[in-house]
Amino acid sequence: MTDATGGAKGPDELRQQIERTRSELGNTVEELAGKADVKGRARARAADLRDKAGAMTVQLRSSAAQAGHTVHEKATHARPRPVRGVVRAGRRHPGPVLVAGAAAAAGAAVVAVEVLRRRQQAQHWPRWHRPRGHHRAPGHRWHR
């Protein structure tokens, strides 16, 4: 039917070859158009990601609910530990308890002094020199 060069011998065979070529060309054009449709591909990708995110959300909620039930079960079956042993140890050895209390009080005093110092400095600074993060509270006047 076809000669050695790949051409058609008759008009009917030529018409069939043209139709096959048109069909293949149409398929190729559709594939290229699909690849060139960036907006459509982006929408399809976004829809896929939304579906995956929805499934992940359901799975995470289920896992969180299961963990909550597990924690609740453990909390309801756990016995409170007696504090008496700790209190007795503190009474027997009051030195470390006093040192820890004094350290906590000293730390609180240092923090309080620093906060008061910064507040006092902020009231005397011009508006453009105030450190960042010192925002006025409602009703507060910087210059008295």
Disulfide bonds with the S-S distance in Angstrom:
none
